[in-house]
Amino acid sequence: MGTLGRAFYTVGFWIRETGQAIDRLGSRLQGNYFFQEQLSRHRPLMNVYDKVPYVHKDAFIAPSASITGDVQIGHASSIWYGCVLRGDVNNITIGSSTNIQDNSLVHVAKSNLSGRVLPTIIGDNVTVGHSAVLQGCTVEDEAFIGMGATLLDGVHVEKHAMVAAGALVRQNTRIPCGEVWGGNPARFLRKLTEDEMTFFSQSALNYSNLAQAHAAENAKKLDETEFVKVLGKKFVRPDEVDSVLNAVGDTPPEITPPDNAALDKAPKAS
């Protein structure tokens, strides 16, 4: 970062700090009648009462995810953008190398019609597709939950079982190993092939590798390169791209995942 860039950054920083200090002073002077804007600063991890999330150091938590309360996430697992894991009235346990894909919801049950108190337990190498809803259920190792599927209280998905996209699995349903269930309400559709069951582990591995690329990108700060890009877009004319500011073009860099992170298509539930 050059001298000019540091000067812009320093001046902007102190203007913002001064404005916040003046706002706090004015609020105190107004006493009980002050207007104070409440800003919601998103926190991916949040305690509830005495319940504290535990996330393995090698897990990936997307910055827009919300993990609240008694939630445990294992090694190399990934919680993607927009997910909500709310362990406020019971606990959520997620094993190793499991992926909970974008906009999915995982919750628990404090009580229900049967009077059972149900946590949510998700095993190792499980794939949970985009926008799925899991409520007080158990999903064993190497199972596959399709996009938009809903699993209600007491559902038990055995190892190497699959819930098709968009399925609604009713309370206390057990899906046996090697079967595909789908529909609303979900019912048995067919048996899985050996290749399809092998794919479930590969899908989990693919997402673990892809999560590493996203974690590396999200770990970057507003370093010199990023700051120079901002300055270049604001203050540099197109014919000055190669000027002393070393501004760069408007095309953002692409995330290049590892070679083995290409995502295959999931087996169809036909």
Solvent accessible surface area in square Angstrom, and as a share of the most:
residue,aa,sasa,rsa
1,M,53,0.24
2,G,48,0.47
3,T,121,0.70
4,L,99,0.49
5,G,2,0.02
6,R,137,0.50
7,A,50,0.39
8,F,92,0.38
9,Y,115,0.44
10,T,66,0.39
11,V,90,0.51
12,G,31,0.30
13,F,90,0.38
14,W,152,0.53
15,I,114,0.58
16,R,171,0.62
17,E,66,0.30
18,T,72,0.42
19,G,38,0.37
20,Q,75,0.33
21,A,46,0.36
22,I,113,0.57
23,D,89,0.46
24,R,118,0.43
25,L,102,0.51
26,G,29,0.28
27,S,16,0.10
28,R,174,0.63
29,L,144,0.72
30,Q,103,0.46
31,G,35,0.34
32,N,148,0.76
33,Y,199,0.76
34,F,76,0.32
35,F,169,0.70
36,Q,92,0.41
37,E,121,0.54
38,Q,147,0.65
39,L,122,0.61
40,S,116,0.75
41,R,186,0.68
42,H,98,0.44
43,R,144,0.53
44,P,45,0.28
45,L,82,0.41
46,M,73,0.32
47,N,86,0.44
48,V,27,0.16
49,Y,192,0.73
50,D,123,0.64
51,K,58,0.25
52,V,90,0.52
53,P,17,0.11
54,Y,124,0.47
55,V,35,0.20
56,H,47,0.21
57,K,175,0.74
58,D,71,0.37
59,A,19,0.14
60,F,12,0.05
61,I,35,0.18
62,A,0,0.00
63,P,67,0.42
64,S,57,0.37
65,A,0,0.00
66,S,31,0.20
67,I,1,0.00
68,T,16,0.09
69,G,0,0.00
70,D,44,0.23
71,V,0,0.00
72,Q,90,0.40
73,I,1,0.01
74,G,17,0.16
75,H,87,0.39
76,A,23,0.18
77,S,1,0.00
78,S,1,0.00
79,I,0,0.00
80,W,8,0.03
81,Y,68,0.26
82,G,30,0.29
83,C,0,0.00
84,V,57,0.33
85,L,0,0.00
86,R,100,0.36
87,G,0,0.00
88,D,22,0.11
89,V,60,0.35
90,N,21,0.11
91,N,48,0.25
92,I,1,0.00
93,T,46,0.27
94,I,4,0.02
95,G,17,0.16
96,S,39,0.25
97,S,24,0.16
98,T,1,0.01
99,N,1,0.01
100,I,0,0.00
101,Q,10,0.04
102,D,36,0.19
103,N,98,0.50
104,S,2,0.01
105,L,63,0.31
106,V,0,0.00
107,H,29,0.13
108,V,1,0.01
109,A,4,0.03
110,K,135,0.57
111,S,83,0.54
112,N,35,0.18
113,L,176,0.87
114,S,65,0.42
115,G,56,0.54
116,R,117,0.43
117,V,96,0.55
118,L,18,0.09
119,P,39,0.25
120,T,0,0.00
121,I,75,0.38
122,I,2,0.01
123,G,12,0.12
124,D,53,0.27
125,N,44,0.22
126,V,0,0.00
127,T,2,0.01
128,V,0,0.00
129,G,4,0.03
130,H,63,0.28
131,S,55,0.36
132,A,0,0.00
133,V,48,0.28
134,L,0,0.00
135,Q,43,0.19
136,G,2,0.02
137,C,2,0.01
138,T,34,0.20
139,V,1,0.00
140,E,57,0.25
141,D,54,0.28
142,E,33,0.15
143,A,0,0.00
144,F,16,0.07
145,I,0,0.00
146,G,4,0.04
147,M,109,0.49
148,G,34,0.32
149,A,0,0.00
150,T,32,0.19
151,L,0,0.00
152,L,57,0.28
153,D,14,0.07
154,G,16,0.16
155,V,2,0.01
156,H,42,0.19
157,V,0,0.00
158,E,35,0.16
159,K,85,0.36
160,H,42,0.19
161,A,0,0.00
162,M,8,0.04
163,V,0,0.00
164,A,11,0.08
165,A,66,0.51
166,G,51,0.49
167,A,1,0.01
168,L,52,0.26
169,V,0,0.00
170,R,145,0.53
171,Q,82,0.36
172,N,84,0.43
173,T,29,0.17
174,R,130,0.48
175,I,0,0.00
176,P,48,0.30
177,C,65,0.39
178,G,8,0.08
179,E,22,0.10
180,V,0,0.00
181,W,42,0.15
182,G,2,0.02
183,G,33,0.31
184,N,111,0.57
185,P,59,0.37
186,A,12,0.09
187,R,143,0.52
188,F,95,0.40
189,L,62,0.31
190,R,50,0.18
191,K,126,0.53
192,L,14,0.07
193,T,73,0.42
194,E,130,0.58
195,D,118,0.61
196,E,28,0.12
197,M,28,0.12
198,T,94,0.55
199,F,30,0.12
200,F,1,0.00
201,S,41,0.26
202,Q,71,0.32
203,S,8,0.05
204,A,0,0.00
205,L,87,0.43
206,N,3,0.01
207,Y,21,0.08
208,S,13,0.08
209,N,17,0.09
210,L,27,0.13
211,A,6,0.04
212,Q,116,0.51
213,A,15,0.12
214,H,35,0.15
215,A,40,0.31
216,A,63,0.49
217,E,62,0.28
218,N,67,0.34
219,A,76,0.59
220,K,123,0.52
221,K,173,0.73
222,L,106,0.53
223,D,71,0.37
224,E,93,0.42
225,T,84,0.49
226,E,58,0.26
227,F,19,0.08
228,V,27,0.15
229,K,30,0.13
230,V,62,0.36
231,L,11,0.06
232,G,6,0.05
233,K,119,0.50
234,K,141,0.60
235,F,111,0.46
236,V,24,0.14
237,R,143,0.52
238,P,122,0.77
239,D,116,0.60
240,E,57,0.25
241,V,59,0.34
242,D,138,0.71
243,S,43,0.28
244,V,147,0.84
245,L,41,0.20
246,N,110,0.56
247,A,8,0.06
248,V,61,0.35
249,G,47,0.45
250,D,107,0.55
251,T,120,0.70
252,P,95,0.60
253,P,91,0.57
254,E,159,0.71
255,I,74,0.37
256,T,118,0.69
257,P,48,0.30
258,P,53,0.33
259,D,148,0.77
260,N,85,0.43
261,A,2,0.02
262,A,74,0.57
263,L,83,0.41
264,D,86,0.45
265,K,186,0.79
266,A,46,0.36
267,P,22,0.14
268,K,167,0.71
269,A,34,0.27
270,S,108,0.70
